[in-house]
Amino acid sequence: MSKAAKLTAGPIPLYHQLEQELRRRIDGELEPGSPLPSEDRICEEYGVSRITVRRALEELTREGVIFRKRGVGSFVAESTHGMNSQLTGSLAEFLNAASFLRTMLLSQSERFPPAAVRKLFDLSAGERATNLKILGSLDEEGPVAFFDMWFPEEIGSRVDVSQLGAMVPVIRLVERALSIRIVRAEQIVEADHAGEEAGDHLGIAPDTPILRVRRVYYDASNTPVEVALARYHPDRYRYAIDFR
């Protein structure tokens, strides 16, 4: 990789600066499957702590830019170019199916979102967003999905998380809180590895192959109000489509 850019202390956290710098170098220099430098090497190149490096790598992993193999290292994820299939279905039917999951709030915080989320919400580099970490389970099966949800702060601050667990999709709580109607959602399903955080909550190894879903919900004015990044347990979830 090319010479490292200098990171400076300021309003934008070092881990966020490092994430953006690594993303730039990945896009310009590395092919899918290529290894990234070790955590020690990145610490040395950028003059930052291991905690900063790991947080930056976690953000890149969450977005699907890289994937990590325990005891081996980090690698550039496969490109999203190639054959893509686009299907159209009923949002109401999807949310009805989602209502069978029992949800539990793991954490709620105001954080700097990943670049892709920031772009969707049209936020500046220094703006925060509301982040919810949620575990979805079935009573008889156990944990099924790990959700990493993002909202603009003005929306996230109004969502009543005390209603989680009532088997109501989070986006329905958003509709109630804002008195709006969600009219459509875009969903992308791709293969990935569970990762450390999701793997821990789902009870599987971090390098376990899973389905990763990015779902963006839009209101009637076509404004994105929620980005949900989900990782599903490979033995407890399947994605079925009935073509007619």
VOBA-1610 file (N, C-alpha, C; in pm, whole numbers, padded with zeros to 5 digits, always signed):
BEGIN
Met+00084-00119+00000Met+00000+00000+00000Met+00088+00124+00000Ser+00031+00236-00047Ser+00107+00360-00060Ser+00139+00419+00076Lys+00218+00525+00076Lys+00260+00590+00199Lys+00138+00640+00277Ala+00141+00620+00409Ala+00028+00656+00494Ala+00016+00806+00508Ala-00109+00855+00508Ala-00134+00997+00532Ala-00128+01023+00682Lys-00095+01144+00720Lys-00085+01180+00861Lys-00224+01205+00918Leu-00252+01146+01034Leu-00378+01167+01104Leu-00357+01270+01213Thr-00456+01355+01233Thr-00442+01462+01333Thr-00558+01460+01431Ala-00528+01488+01557Ala-00632+01497+01659Ala-00720+01617+01631Gly-00851+01601+01649Gly-00944+01710+01620Gly-01086+01666+01643Pro-01183+01736+01584Pro-01324+01703+01606Pro-01364+01568+01545Ile-01292+01524+01441Ile-01322+01394+01380Ile-01233+01289+01446Pro-01291+01187+01509Pro-01211+01087+01581Pro-01106+01022+01492Leu-00996+00980+01555Leu-00887+00917+01481Leu-00932+00790+01411Tyr-01019+00711+01477Tyr-01061+00586+01413Tyr-01139+00613+01285His-01216+00724+01286His-01294+00759+01169His-01202+00808+01056Gln-01101+00887+01092Gln-01002+00930+00993Gln-00930+00809+00934Leu-00893+00714+01021Leu-00822+00595+00975Leu-00910+00511+00884Glu-01037+00498+00920Glu-01130+00422+00835Glu-01135+00480+00695Gln-01147+00613+00685Gln-01156+00677+00554Gln-01026+00663+00477Glu-00912+00673+00545Glu-00783+00659+00480Glu-00762+00516+00428Leu-00798+00417+00507Leu-00786+00279+00463Leu-00879+00250+00346Arg-00999+00307+00351Arg-01095+00290+00241Arg-01036+00347+00111Arg-00975+00466+00121Arg-00917+00528+00003Arg-00806+00441-00057Arg-00722+00386+00030Arg-00612+00303-00017Arg-00663+00171-00073Ile-00766+00116-00012Ile-00825-00009-00064Ile-00882+00013-00204Asp-00960+00121-00219Asp-01022+00149-00349Asp-00919+00173-00459Gly-00806+00235-00422Gly-00709+00272-00524Gly-00599+00173-00551Glu-00578+00076-00457Glu-00459-00007-00471Glu-00481-00158-00462Leu-00586-00202-00395Leu-00598-00345-00366Leu-00712-00412-00441Glu-00689-00535-00482Glu-00790-00617-00548Glu-00867-00696-00443Pro-00991-00739-00477Pro-01065-00825-00384Pro-00984-00948-00346Gly-00986-00980-00217Gly-00911-01093-00168Gly-00772-01059-00119Ser-00724-00938-00151Ser-00589-00898-00109Ser-00585-00875+00042Pro-00475-00911+00108Pro-00464-00887+00252Pro-00431-00742+00284Leu-00481-00695+00396Leu-00441-00564+00447Leu-00318-00583+00534Pro-00243-00476+00558Pro-00131-00486+00653Pro-00182-00531+00789Ser-00094-00588+00870Ser-00131-00634+01004Ser-00170-00515+01092Glu-00239-00543+01202Glu-00277-00436+01295Glu-00153-00363+01347Asp-00047-00440+01376Asp+00077-00377+01425Asp+00135-00283+01320Arg+00132-00326+01193Arg+00188-00243+01086Arg+00107-00115+01069Ile-00025-00126+01077Ile-00111-00007+01064Ile-00086+00088+01181Cys-00072+00032+01302Cys-00041+00116+01419Cys+00087+00194+01395Glu+00188+00125+01342Glu+00318+00188+01318Glu+00310+00294+01209Glu+00241+00262+01099Glu+00233+00355+00986Glu+00160+00484+01022Tyr+00051+00473+01099Tyr-00032+00589+01127Tyr-00009+00649+01265Gly+00071+00583+01347Gly+00098+00637+01479Gly-00023+00639+01570Val-00106+00535+01563Val-00227+00528+01644Val-00225+00400+01727Ser-00317+00391+01822Ser-00324+00276+01911Ser-00391+00157+01843Arg-00372+00040+01901Arg-00437-00081+01849Arg-00590-00068+01860Ile-00638-00003+01966Ile-00783+00015+01981Ile-00838+00097+01864Thr-00768+00201+01824Thr-00811+00284+01710Thr-00814+00202+01583Val-00710+00121+01561Val-00703+00037+01441Val-00819-00062+01439Arg-00843-00127+01551Arg-00949-00229+01554Arg-01087-00168+01532Arg-01107-00048+01584Arg-01238+00015+01564Arg-01258+00053+01417Ala-01151+00102+01353Ala-01159+00136+01211Ala-01187+00010+01128Leu-01119-00100+01161Leu-01140-00224+01088Leu-01279-00280+01111Glu-01333-00261+01232Glu-01470-00306+01260Glu-01571-00232+01172Glu-01550-00101+01154Glu-01641-00023+01069Glu-01634-00071+00925Leu-01514-00098+00876Leu-01498-00145+00738Leu-01558-00285+00722Thr-01546-00366+00825Thr-01605-00500+00820Thr-01756-00492+00819Arg-01811-00403+00903Arg-01956-00387+00913Arg-02017-00344+00779Glu-01942-00263+00704Glu-01991-00216+00575Glu-01965-00316+00463Gly-01891-00421+00492Gly-01862-00519+00388Gly-01746-00483+00298Val-01668-00381+00337Val-01551-00342+00258Val-01440-00445+00274Ile-01425-00499+00395Ile-01325-00602+00420Ile-01391-00716+00496Phe-01322-00829+00505Phe-01365-00936+00594Phe-01241-00983+00669Arg-01265-01039+00789Arg-01155-01074+00876Arg-01156-01224+00908Lys-01038-01285+00909Lys-01023-01424+00945Lys-00943-01431+01075Arg-01003-01494+01174Arg-00937-01500+01304Arg-00801-01567+01293Gly-00700-01503+01348Gly-00566-01558+01348Gly-00492-01542+01216Val-00559-01486+01116Val-00497-01471+00984Val-00480-01324+00948Gly-00590-01247+00954Gly-00582-01105+00921Gly-00706-01054+00852Ser-00695-00936+00791Ser-00807-00871+00721Ser-00782-00873+00572Phe-00891-00889+00495Phe-00881-00900+00350Phe-00987-00814+00283Val-00958-00767+00163Val-01053-00687+00087Val-01167-00777+00041Ala-01290-00734+00064Ala-01407-00812+00025Ala-01424-00813-00125Glu-01502-00908-00172Glu-01530-00918-00314Glu-01604-00796-00364Ser-01580-00757-00487Ser-01648-00644-00547Ser-01794-00675-00566Thr-01877-00570-00559Thr-02021-00588-00581Thr-02056-00585-00729His-01952-00570-00816His-01979-00573-00959His-02012-00715-01002Gly-02070-00730-01118Gly-02104-00862-01168Gly-02254-00873-01188Met-02304-00995-01180Met-02447-01019-01204Met-02529-00979-01083Asn-02630-00898-01105Asn-02719-00854-00998Asn-02864-00882-01039Ser-02939-00940-00948Ser-03081-00966-00973Ser-03164-00871-00888Gln-03262-00806-00949Gln-03347-00712-00877Gln-03490-00761-00879Leu-03551-00772-00761Leu-03688-00820-00748Leu-03771-00716-00675Thr-03901-00721-00698Thr-03993-00628-00632Thr-04096-00709-00554Gly-04122-00667-00430Gly-04219-00738-00349Gly-04296-00642-00260Ser-04376-00699-00171Ser-04462-00621-00083Ser-04390-00588+00047Leu-04379-00460+00079Leu-04319-00418+00205Leu-04404-00465+00323Ala-04535-00459+00307Ala-04625-00501+00415Ala-04605-00649+00449Glu-04590-00732+00346Glu-04570-00875+00369Glu-04437-00901+00437Phe-04335-00828+00395Phe-04204-00844+00458Phe-04209-00808+00605Leu-04270-00694+00639Leu-04276-00650+00778Leu-04363-00744+00861Asn-04462-00803+00799Asn-04546-00900+00871Asn-04462-01021+00910Ala-04375-01067+00819Ala-04287-01179+00851Ala-04186-01141+00959Ala-04137-01016+00952Ala-04038-00970+01050Ala-04097-00960+01190Ser-04229-00947+01201Ser-04293-00931+01332Ser-04286-01059+01415Phe-04244-01170+01355Phe-04231-01294+01432Phe-04103-01295+01517Leu-04011-01203+01491Leu-03888-01196+01569Leu-03911-01119+01699Arg-03857-01172+01808Arg-03858-01101+01934Arg-03728-01021+01944Thr-03738-00891+01962Thr-03619-00806+01957Thr-03574-00764+02096Met-03442-00754+02113Met-03383-00711+02239Met-03277-00605+02209Leu-03287-00491+02278Leu-03190-00384+02260Leu-03059-00420+02330Leu-02950-00418+02254Leu-02817-00444+02309Leu-02748-00314+02348Ser-02763-00210+02266Ser-02701-00082+02297Ser-02768+00028+02215Gln-02758+00150+02265Gln-02809+00270+02197Gln-02707+00380+02218Ser-02663+00444+02110Ser-02561+00548+02123Ser-02568+00645+02006Glu-02504+00759+02024Glu-02487+00857+01918Glu-02343+00845+01869Arg-02325+00806+01745Arg-02192+00775+01694Arg-02171+00834+01555Phe-02044+00837+01513Phe-02014+00874+01376Phe-02045+00752+01289Pro-02135+00765+01193Pro-02176+00649+01114Pro-02074+00611+01008Pro-02081+00489+00955Pro-01997+00451+00842Pro-02022+00543+00723Ala-01926+00550+00633Ala-01934+00643+00520Ala-02060+00621+00436Ala-02096+00495+00411Ala-02214+00467+00327Ala-02341+00518+00393Val-02351+00503+00525Val-02468+00552+00598Val-02470+00704+00598Arg-02353+00763+00622Arg-02344+00909+00623Arg-02387+00968+00489Lys-02349+00902+00381Lys-02385+00950+00247Lys-02536+00942+00225Leu-02597+00833+00268Leu-02742+00817+00251Leu-02819+00923+00328Phe-02772+00955+00449Phe-02840+01056+00531Phe-02796+01198+00498Asp-02701+01211+00407Asp-02649+01342+00368Asp-02594+01417+00489Leu-02510+01349+00567Leu-02449+01409+00685Leu-02306+01453+00653Ser-02258+01553+00724Ser-02119+01593+00709Ser-02031+01498+00788Ala-01899+01506+00764Ala-01806+01413+00828Ala-01809+01423+00980Gly-01847+01538+01035Gly-01846+01557+01179Gly-01979+01533+01247Glu-02082+01494+01171Glu-02215+01473+01229Glu-02232+01329+01277Arg-02302+01317+01388Arg-02331+01186+01444Arg-02470+01138+01400Ala-02494+01009+01424Ala-02625+00949+01398Ala-02657+00855+01513Thr-02784+00822+01529Thr-02824+00730+01634Thr-02801+00587+01587Asn-02737+00508+01673Asn-02706+00369+01641Asn-02771+00277+01744Leu-02849+00182+01695Leu-02908+00079+01780Leu-02850-00056+01741Lys-02804-00131+01840Lys-02764-00270+01819Lys-02875-00356+01877Ile-02931-00445+01796Ile-03049-00521+01836Ile-03030-00668+01800Leu-03074-00755+01888Leu-03071-00898+01863Leu-03213-00948+01840Gly-03235-01016+01727Gly-03365-01072+01696Gly-03365-01223+01718Ser-03465-01273+01790Ser-03469-01415+01824Ser-03607-01473+01799Leu-03611-01604+01782Leu-03734-01680+01780Leu-03740-01759+01909Asp-03856-01767+01972Asp-03869-01829+02103Asp-03813-01971+02107Glu-03836-02049+02001Glu-03796-02189+02003Glu-03658-02212+01943Glu-03608-02116+01864Glu-03482-02135+01793Glu-03364-02063+01858Gly-03390-01951+01924Gly-03281-01872+01978Gly-03246-01756+01886Pro-03128-01695+01901Pro-03089-01579+01820Pro-03087-01611+01671Val-03148-01523+01594Val-03158-01542+01449Val-03083-01432+01374Ala-03090-01309+01424Ala-03033-01197+01350Ala-02971-01094+01443Phe-02860-01037+01397Phe-02795-00927+01467Phe-02811-00802+01381Phe-02877-00700+01436Phe-02908-00578+01361Phe-02822-00461+01409Asp-02766-00391+01314Asp-02689-00269+01339Asp-02766-00158+01268Met-02849-00083+01342Met-02943+00011+01282Met-02896+00155+01301Trp-02918+00237+01198Trp-02877+00377+01201Trp-02994+00468+01165Phe-03001+00582+01236Phe-03104+00683+01211Phe-03040+00821+01220Pro-03089+00919+01144Pro-03048+01057+01172Pro-03084+01089+01317Glu-03005+01171+01384Glu-03026+01197+01526Glu-03166+01246+01558Glu-03221+01333+01472Glu-03353+01388+01502Glu-03461+01282+01496Ile-03434+01172+01427Ile-03529+01060+01423Ile-03502+00962+01536Gly-03376+00923+01550Gly-03340+00823+01652Gly-03375+00866+01793Ser-03366+00996+01821Ser-03395+01045+01956Ser-03543+01034+01992Arg-03627+01012+01892Arg-03772+01007+01916Arg-03828+00865+01916Val-03745+00767+01884Val-03792+00628+01881Val-03798+00573+02023Asp-03912+00517+02060Asp-03934+00463+02194Asp-03883+00319+02201Val-03757+00303+02240Val-03697+00170+02242Val-03755+00083+02354Ser-03831+00142+02445Ser-03892+00062+02551Ser-03994-00036+02495Gln-04041-00011+02372Gln-04139-00100+02309Gln-04075-00217+02238Leu-03941-00221+02234Leu-03875-00336+02175Leu-03905-00461+02258Gly-03917-00573+02191Gly-03951-00696+02259Gly-04096-00732+02242Ala-04175-00637+02191Ala-04319-00661+02171Ala-04346-00722+02034Met-04242-00772+01968Met-04253-00836+01836Met-04314-00738+01735Val-04264-00616+01739Val-04302-00513+01643Val-04175-00467+01572Pro-04171-00469+01438Pro-04051-00423+01368Pro-04015-00281+01409Val-03887-00253+01421Val-03842-00122+01465Val-03895-00012+01375Ile-03903-00037+01246Ile-03948+00068+01154Ile-04093+00107+01182Arg-04172+00016+01238Arg-04308+00051+01279Arg-04305+00147+01397Leu-04208+00132+01487Leu-04194+00226+01598Leu-04156+00364+01546Val-04076+00367+01439Val-04039+00494+01377Val-04162+00562+01318Glu-04246+00485+01252Glu-04369+00541+01195Glu-04456+00603+01304Arg-04469+00535+01415Arg-04551+00586+01524Arg-04491+00712+01584Ala-04360+00709+01605Ala-04293+00823+01670Ala-04299+00949+01587Leu-04290+00935+01455Leu-04282+01051+01367Leu-04414+01080+01297Ser-04513+00991+01317Ser-04643+01004+01249Ser-04623+01014+01098Ile-04541+00922+01047Ile-04515+00916+00903Ile-04546+00776+00854Arg-04541+00759+00723Arg-04562+00628+00663Arg-04439+00590+00582Ile-04387+00473+00608Ile-04276+00421+00528Ile-04337+00357+00403Val-04294+00403+00286Val-04359+00359+00163Val-04277+00257+00085Arg-04147+00251+00110Arg-04067+00152+00037Arg-03936+00125+00110Ala-03872+00016+00071Ala-03742-00019+00127Ala-03658-00084+00018Glu-03530-00055+00021Glu-03434-00119-00069Glu-03354-00219+00013Gln-03337-00339-00043Gln-03264-00443+00031Gln-03161-00509-00059Ile-03040-00523-00007Ile-02933-00593-00078Ile-02888-00708+00011Val-02886-00829-00046Val-02846-00949+00026Val-02715-01000-00034Glu-02615-01017+00050Glu-02485-01064+00003Glu-02426-01164+00101Ala-02330-01242+00053Ala-02258-01335+00139Ala-02150-01261+00216Asp-02124-01304+00339Asp-02020-01241+00420Asp-01983-01338+00532His-01895-01293+00621His-01863-01366+00742His-01932-01297+00859Ala-01958-01372+00965Ala-02034-01317+01077Ala-01964-01197+01141Gly-01833-01203+01156Gly-01762-01098+01228Gly-01769-01123+01377Glu-01681-01057+01453Glu-01671-01085+01596Glu-01795-01045+01674Glu-01847-00924+01649Glu-01960-00876+01729Glu-02086-00957+01704Ala-02123-00972+01576Ala-02243-01050+01543Ala-02225-01196+01582Gly-02106-01251+01556Gly-02081-01390+01590Gly-02098-01417+01738Asp-02054-01324+01821Asp-02066-01339+01965Asp-02212-01346+02008His-02296-01259+01951His-02437-01257+01989His-02517-01371+01926Leu-02474-01417+01810Leu-02546-01526+01743Leu-02495-01664+01787Gly-02385-01665+01860Gly-02331-01792+01908Gly-02259-01871+01800Ile-02194-01803+01706Ile-02120-01869+01599Ile-01981-01807+01589Ala-01890-01876+01522Ala-01754-01826+01506Ala-01752-01704+01414Pro-01659-01610+01437Pro-01653-01488+01354Pro-01637-01514+01205Asp-01569-01624+01168Asp-01547-01651+01025Asp-01654-01740+00964Thr-01764-01760+01035Thr-01876-01840+00982Thr-01943-01768+00866Pro-01961-01834+00751Pro-02032-01771+00638Pro-02177-01743+00676Ile-02224-01623+00643Ile-02363-01584+00675Ile-02419-01501+00559Leu-02546-01468+00569Leu-02607-01371+00478Leu-02605-01234+00545Arg-02550-01137+00473Arg-02550-00999+00523Arg-02651-00919+00441Val-02734-00843+00510Val-02840-00766+00445Val-02825-00618+00478Arg-02833-00535+00376Arg-02842-00390+00401Arg-02980-00346+00353Arg-03056-00285+00445Arg-03193-00245+00413Arg-03209-00097+00444Val-03262-00021+00348Val-03283+00122+00365Val-03431+00152+00350Tyr-03489+00217+00452Tyr-03631+00250+00450Tyr-03651+00397+00413Tyr-03752+00423+00330Tyr-03780+00559+00281Tyr-03922+00600+00315Asp-03940+00731+00345Asp-04075+00782+00370Asp-04138+00830+00239Ala-04255+00891+00247Ala-04329+00931+00127Ala-04257+01037+00045Ser-04164+01110+00107Ser-04088+01211+00033Ser-03959+01154-00023Asn-03945+01020-00016Asn-03828+00949-00066Asn-03701+00984+00013Thr-03719+01016+00140Thr-03607+01046+00228Thr-03573+00922+00310Pro-03448+00879+00313Pro-03412+00763+00395Pro-03421+00795+00543Val-03491+00710+00619Val-03510+00735+00762Val-03442+00630+00848Glu-03406+00517+00789Glu-03337+00412+00865Glu-03252+00329+00771Val-03132+00296+00817Val-03046+00200+00749Val-03024+00085+00846Ala-03064-00034+00806Ala-03048-00152+00890Ala-02946-00245+00826Leu-02839-00275+00899Leu-02738-00369+00854Leu-02756-00495+00938Ala-02790-00605+00874Ala-02826-00727+00946Ala-02737-00844+00906Arg-02705-00925+01004Arg-02635-01050+00981Arg-02720-01163+01039Tyr-02745-01267+00958Tyr-02837-01373+00996Tyr-02765-01505+01026His-02815-01575+01127His-02762-01705+01165His-02782-01802+01048Pro-02677-01870+01001Pro-02689-01954+00881Pro-02779-02076+00897Asp-02798-02123+01020Asp-02881-02241+01042Asp-03024-02208+01084Arg-03053-02078+01104Arg-03185-02040+01154Arg-03257-01941+01063Tyr-03200-01915+00948Tyr-03262-01819+00857Tyr-03239-01865+00713Arg-03343-01855+00632Arg-03329-01878+00490Arg-03410-01775+00414Tyr-03366-01745+00295Tyr-03430-01641+00214Tyr-03498-01711+00097Ala-03630-01717+00099Ala-03706-01790-00003Ala-03791-01694-00085Ile-03798-01718-00216Ile-03877-01637-00307Ile-03967-01727-00391Asp-04091-01688-00403Asp-04187-01762-00485Asp-04209-01686-00614Phe-04154-01735-00726Phe-04172-01667-00854Phe-04302-01713-00920Arg-04382-01614-00966Arg-04510-01647-01031Arg-04528-01561-01155
//
